[in-house]
Amino acid sequence: MFAHANEYKLIQVNKELIVRSSSDAVDFALLKGGKLTELHKEEESNNFAVGDIFIAKIRKPVTGLNAAFVNVGYEKDAFLHYHDLGPQLSSMLKFIKGVSTGKIKDYTLKDFPFENDIDKDGSINDVIKANQSILVQIVKEPISTKGPRISSELSLAGRYLVMVPFSDRVSVSQKIESKEEKERLKRLVRSIKPKGFGVIIRTVAEGKKVAELDKDLENLLNKWSVMCKKLNKASLPSKVLVELNRASSILRDIFNDTFTSIQVNDATLYSEIKEYVQEIAPKKESIVKLYKDTTTPIYEKFGIERQIKTSFGRTATMSKGAYLIIEHTEALHVVDVNSGNRSNKAKNQEDTALEVNLLAASEIARQLRLRDMGGIIVVDFIDMSKPDHRRKLFDHLRDEMKDDRAKHKILPPSKFGLIQITRQRVRPEMIIKTTEKNPNITKDGEVEAPIVLVDKIKADLEKLLKGPASGNGIILNIHPFIAAYLTKGFPSIRFQWYMEHKKWVKVQSRDAYTYLEYRFKNKDGKTIY
């Protein structure tokens, strides 16, 4: 099983970005091999996106927390911890004062004298005061009852580089493994880096030439200059630098040569994305397409609506009858792995546990990205007694989460089969309702959507078709609403089952059944499942 998983990874997997624009929001769906792996929403009302920079006012330092509350214009003050001030805070405060009063008109920092670094274990009261002006960057959007989390250690992200003002340090992404490539990139960046600015070299810079890096750095310096010009007349608090819109920031962070298609249903957004792709990857401009079909919504066309319905419920189904149960609490998320009621072709229970656990690890890595789950995640895998199997699971989970852009840490399995994961959350978790109003009752109540229910029926049908009952004719007794859902249209869902399994399933409506109730019977009317 594990060997097959590794072989599969050698196959080139297509990546598609599907962008759906509506009157008040833009939705982004990232598909990998046709499977939904990330879902993002950019709302018009979001004034506090990660990466935005504000000129703000210190409300009050709090000695006990060694932090300050800062007015950034949100209904609740933002939280700024001492460790998020950045070592060059004194230099930054001096620069803001000079620019705001008009004394500093050269924003390049080449002739700007730096102050000493602040003490890394110092006190908040020693470095900032109430009503002081400060530049801060949103590092975590407002979530639940909390205001935004901010930092005054600023960074401006480009395609290949991240520029850090008031620093001279050059560092390289840990994901670039070659020592020679790291040294080459450091050497190139040091030769073009302006004085007073540090640079972090991103993973996508691997193999790039100095001209591409220089152009990226020039764009970031221009952004810095435009921001500084706003400081002179800016009211407090106000936004002075807007992070790229979500479409461009997603493309900046994840776009690579494996992308085969970007589909957009809005002409204006299509032009913006096409222009951005032309700038960062001219050879790939042709993959950006305007979706013009007015009869089928874009998310329906690419099967995204169905995947959303089947992926965001309490239960997430996998192949071969296995499934996950995902529970959310205030403090943490709990994931339970279940093998399901499936036929066991593996040699023994241990091999079955390994096979299901490896499937579950892949699905969990996908679910974390898809729902953007953060904080502490505890996964209860099926117990395995062999240490090499536990190691294989741990390595496989780490491998599956390599593409996750959120900072995360995975602990090895405990002797009880638990794996703990911590994952950074910088935006509110993606929560999508998968239940609908129950048509059987007049009182309030909800049930799973038909798509979710049909997936469960299909899984049970596949188990029956593998067993002795498969040759005796199968009759599905079910609520009339779901019966119609299965049999209407062409190709109907029932017809798709026939094409896949070469077995015809007779569907009978039963008015007495509740919405969720179904039974499989044989031609003699005997219940077989």
Secondary structure, DSSP 8 states (H G I E B T S, - for coil): -HHHHHHHHTS---EEEEEEE-SSEEEEEEEETTEEEEEEEEETT----TT-EEEEEEEEEEGGGTEEEEESSSSS-EEEEGGGS-TTHHHHHHHHHHHHTTS---TT-TT--------TT--GGGT--TT-EEEEEEEE--BTTB--EEESS--EE-SSEEEEES---EEE-TT---HHHHHHHHHHHHHH--TTEEEEE-GGGTT--HHHHHHHHHHHHHHHHHHHHHHTT--SSEEEE----HHHHHHHHH--TTEEEEEES-HHHHHHHHHHHHHH-GGGGGGEEE---SSS-HHHHTTHHHHHHHHSSSEEE-GGG-EEEEEE-SSEEEEEEE--S----SSSHHHHHHHHHHHHHHHHHHHHHHHT--EEEEEE------HHHHHHHHHHHHHHTTT--S-EEE----TTSEEEEEE---S-------EEE-TT-SSS-EEE-HHHHHHHHHHHHHHHHHSGGGGG-EEEEE-HHHHHHHHSSSS-HHHHHHHHHS--EEEEE-TTS-TT-EEEE-TTS-B--
